[in-house]
Each structure stands twice: as structure tokens, then as C-alpha cells.
Amino acid sequence: MPKRNPEQLEDKALAWLVRSTSGAMSDGQARQLADWLAESSAHREAFASVRQLWEGLGDLQERPLLRAASNPTKNPPPVFHQTLRKPRLIGWAAAASLLLATALLMANPDFWQVWHARYHTEVGELQTVALADGSTVHLNALTTLDPRFSGNQRRIRLFDGEAEFIVSKDKSRPFVVEVDDYEITALGTDFVVKKHGQGLAVTMLESAVKVSAPPSPNFTPRVVKAGQRWSAHPSAVVDINPRTAAAWRHHRLIFESEPLANVLGEINRYRNGHVFLANPALAGLKVSGVFNSDRLDVLLNVINKTLPVKSVALAGRYVMLY
């Protein structure tokens, strides 16, 4: 049997881990995994190491493997030579811009607030902000938030994205994070709030927070304690591993039987271009593992090789899974 170097063994072990937690592993594949583990202690050690990484207890060595399609030939845009048509074109452009602005305002009433929010991060960008009260906020990629401090309160509006709040104690001024109609009031020092689309989750790393919804009298306020995560849709509290809850701050993405649709959403947070799922039936396939958010083509390669999924790369930046 040819010897594999440590990186090859890691890749193979990672592929087996993803396949074994995907929910699509056959009995025959399970026997193949058992045979592979029985072949040598090196295989078993590699698999144990990757499982440990999956639990968020180390670093994963990764190599970009995904093939990128060559750029298609682009036709140059047409050039207009008739100067008499320029005013009309300018008028159409202005009308189109006005129509777009109107559509944005109708679709998102907070458009102008988002536009003027103080802090924004781009795709793949992480940012740490020191607030005026001594608190610290770590912003994940594609996050928009706006602090609104006054003499008697500390409020932060999170419009979208994910942020970890390490709160400086000040009993005279409550620290409140506003997300949609919800208010998350700090009762301690360290928690993560994530909003993506209609989804909202609050993860408590230290002490506790109170989640309330003032406009909704039917909502019962919840206290979320350290080691717990509360999600809004559906409303539920589950236990989590605090050591892995903010792994994104260290450029790590940790998935534990995460649906493929959610995994792609995270990939798009960090990777330029877009990865989309052409077959909705694949959305529920499970993915587990620890991945480097700076080298996500490795994750795409693992998905492509271990799940019943095929991929097509378009112009290097866009990937379709089907």
C-alpha cells in the first residue's frame, strides 16, 4: 500500500468525517470507513485528530483544491457614437436610479439608517471596535451596526450580520442590542448576536442576557445563560460549546451536522463571488468539520467529493452545486 504524507491523510480523514455525518452514508461506505481505519494506526490517528478539530480543539491544515473554470470570453460593451442620444440616456439613467432607490426604501424601511450606520464590514472582513464606554465589539463579515449611546443608556442597533459584545459594566446605563423588534439586554459581559435574513440567534459566552420584545405582548422574556444559545425562529434554547461559539474570530468555521444550505450561507459571508444551490433537495445534507475561513475552496472541495453533490465553477468566482 503506498504511503500517504500527513496532509493526504488529513484530507482523507476529513473527507470520511464529512461523509459519515452527512446523513447520506450507505452501509457499504460505513464498512469502507471501518476497513480504512483498520488498515493502520496512522489512519486512526488522523481520523481522531480531525474529529478533535471538528470539536473545535485545534487547527486544521488545509490546501486549496477546487478547480476554477477559465474566464469566459467577454464581449466589449457597445459604444454609442451619437451625441444627440446622450441627454436621453442620462435621463433614463437618472430615472432608473430613482426607481431603484424607491424600491430599496419600500423593501427596507431602515435603508437610510443602514446606509448611515457607523460600522460596516465587507465580505471576509473582521473588525474590532472599542466603544466609548470601554466595551468591545468584534464584527464578523457582512455586519452592519450602529451605536447609540446617551447619558442614561447604551444602545446598539444590529441591522445584519454577527457580532460579539464584551460589555464594560455600568449599572447606571444598561447595555442593549436592538435587532428588529427584539432587545437583548446584557446581564453579564460576553455574548454573540447573529442576524441573517429572518434568522436571529443569541449565544451566551459569559454570565447572561435577557431577550425581550417590547412591541410583542405575547412574547415572554427569556434569560439566556452561559453555554446556551437562543434562537428566534423557532423560539428555543439549546446548550452549546462556548469554546467554539466565536471560532470565526480566529478564522475558523466549525460545523456539527449543519445543513448544507446553512453552510453555503456561511461560505458566502467570507468568499468573494457566490455559491448557490441549484437543487433544493440537497439543502438538508449534513456537513461537519473545522475549516479555515480564509481558504474556503477546501471546504467546497470536501463537499464536492464527499456528498452526493456536483459542482460547476463559473468564472472562478461563482460556483453552482447541483
N, C-alpha and C positions, 0 to 999 in steps of 0.2 A: 504494500500500500504506500503510495507516495506521501512524503511528509508535507505537512502544511505549516507555513510560518504562523506566528501568533495572530497576525492581523487576519489571515484567511480563516483561522479557527474562530476568531471573534465574529467575523461576518457570518460564518456558517451557524454558529451558536445563536446569534441574534435572529437569523432567518428562522431557525427552529422555534425560538421563543415566540416570535410574532405569529407563526403558523399555529402553534399549539394553543394560543389564546384567542385566535380569530373567530372561533365558533364554526369554522369550516374545515376542520381537520378530520380526515377519514380514519377508519380503523387501520387501514394499510399504512397511512402516514405515521400513525402513532407507533406502529411496530417498527417502521423505519427509524423513528427517533430513538426508540429503545435500543435498536441494533447499533445505531451510531454512538450512543452513549456507552454501550458495552465494548466498543472497539478499543478504547484506550482511556487511560486516566486523564490524558490531555483534553479529550473531548468533554469528559465530565467536569473538569476544572473550568474549561471555557464556558460551558453552559451555566455552571454555578456562578461564575463571575458575571456573566451577562444578566442572570436573574437578580444578582445583588445590585447591579446597575439599574435594573428595572425598578427596584425598590428605592432608588434614589440615593444609593450609598457609595457613589464613586463617579469616575469619569469614563466616558465611552470613546475609544479610539475609532474614528470614522474616516472613510475615504470616499470622495465624490465619484459615483459610478454611473449615474444616469446619463444615457446618451442624449445629446441635444441635436435636434434636427438642424440642418443648414438653413440659413435665412433664405426665404423665397425671394425671387427677383421682384423688385418693386417698380411699378411703372411711375414715372415722374408725373406730378400733378399738372393738369393743363394750365397753360399760361394765357391770360386774357390780354389781347393787344388793343382792344377797342376802348379808348379812353372815355368815350361818351357813356359807357356802361358802368364806370366806377361809382358815381353817386348812387345809382340804383343798388349796386352790390353793397355799398356801405350802409344804405338804408335797410336792406334785408338783414345784414349782419346785426345792426342795432336792434331791429325788431326781434330777431332770433334770441339775442342776449336778454332782452326784456322778457320774452316769453319764458326763457329758461329760469331767470330769477324769480318770476312769478310762480312757476311750477315748484321750485325749490321751497319757496315760502309756504305754499299750500301743503306740500308734502311734509314739511318740518317747521312747525311754528317757532322752534328755537333756533332757526337758521342764523339769525343775526347774533344771538348770544353765543352760539358755537363759533361763528366767524370771529367774534371779538374775544373769545376765551383767551386767557393769558398763556396757557401751556398746551402745546400740541406736539405729538411725536409722529414720525413718519414710519413707513414700512421698515421693520427691522431695527428701529431706533429705540434705545433705552435712555431714560433721562432721570437724574436725581435732582430734586428741588428742595432747598432749605427754605421753609416758610418763616414769616416774620415773627411767629410766636415761639420759634425753636423746634417746631415739628419738622419731620422729614417725609417727603413723598417720593416713592420710586415709581416712575411711569413706565409701563410696558409699551410695546409698539402699538401704533394706531390708537393712541389715547388722547382725549381732549378733556381738560378740566379747568375750572376757574375758581380760585379762592375768593371768598367774600367775607373779609374779616371786619369787625367793628369793635367798639369799646366793650360790648357786652356779649358778643357771640363770635364763634369761629365756624364759618360755613364754607363748604367746598361743593361745587356742582360738578358731578362727573357726568359728562354727556355720552361718552362712549369709551370703550377700552377697558384697561385693567390697571389698578394702582395699589401699591402697598403703602399704608399710612402708619408711621411711627409717631405717636402723638406725645407732645410735651404736656405735662399736667398743668392745668389751670382751672381750679374749681369755680372761679368766677365767670369763666367763659366756656360753655360746653363746645365740644368739637363735633360737628355734624356733617356727614357726607350726604348730599341730596342726589338721588338717582330716580328720574321720572317722578312718581308720586310717593316714593319711599324716602325715609330718613333713617340713616344709620348713625346712632349716637355712641361715641366712644365711652366705654366704662373702664377702659384699660389703655394699652399703649400700642399694640401692633396687630393690624388686620389688613386683609386684602379684599377689595371690592372689584368685581368684574361685571361689565355690562357689554353684551354683544347681541345686537338686534333686540329681540324681545326677552332675551335671557338675562337674568340677574342672579349673582351669587355673592355671598359674603363669607369669607374664610377667616376664622379667628386663630391667630398665632399666639397671642398672649392676652390674658385676662378675659374681657368680654365686651360685647357691644349690644345695644338694644335696637332692634329693627321695628319701625313703626310706619304707618301710612295714614297721616292725618286726614286726607280727603276721603278715606275709605273707613266709615264707622264699623263695617263688618270685619275689618282686619284686626286680629288680636296681636298686639305687640309681642315680639319674640326676643328672648335673650339668647345670644349665641356665645358659647364659651370656648375657651382654648381647646384646640383639637377638633373643632366642629365646623361644618360648612352648612349654611342655609341657602337654599335656592328658592326663587320666587315662583317658578313655573315648572312643575307643580311645587307648592309650598312644602318643604321638607327639610329636616336637619339630619345630617349624616356625620359620622366620625371620619376624620382624615388624618393623614400623617403630616404634622406641621413641618417636618424636615423637607418635604417635597412640595409644599403648597406654593412657595415662591421660588421654585427652581429656575423660572425664567430670568430671574435677576442674575443668574450665573450662566446664562445662555444654554440652559438645559430644558428640554421638553420631556416630561415624564407622562406616559400614557399607561393606564392599567385597564385593559379591556375596554378601551374607549372606542365608540362608534366611528367608523371611517369618516362620516360626514363631519364630525367634530374635529377630527384630526386634520382634515383638509382646511377647515376654518382656521386652525392654528397655523398651518403652513402658510396660508395666505397673509397672515399677520406679519410674517418675517421675511417672506420671499418676494422679490420683485416679479411682476407678471401675475399670473393667476392659474391656479389648479382647480379644475372643475370636474364634477362627476356627471357623466352623460347618462348613466344608468342608475336611476334612483333605487333600484332593488339592491344595490351594493352598499347603500348608506349605512346599514347596520352591522357590517362586518367589523370585527373587533381587532384593535391594534394595541400592543403592549410593547414597552421598551423605553429606553432613555436615549435621547438624541440631542445633537448639538444644533441649536437654532441658527448658527452661522453656516451650517453645511447640510441643508435640508434635502439636497439631491440624494443623499444617502438614505434618508427616510423614504423618499419616493421610490428609490430602487428596491428597498426592502419590501415595500407594499406591492410593487410590480412583480417581484419574484416569489413572494410567499402567499399572497392572497389570490383568489380567482378573479384577478383584475388585469386588464391590458391597458397600456398607455400609449399615447401618441404625443410627441413633443412638437410644438408649433413655434417656429422662430426662436427656439431656445428658451423663451420666457413663459410660454403658455403650455400647459400640459392637460390633456383630456384623458380621464380614466373611464373605461367602459367595460 
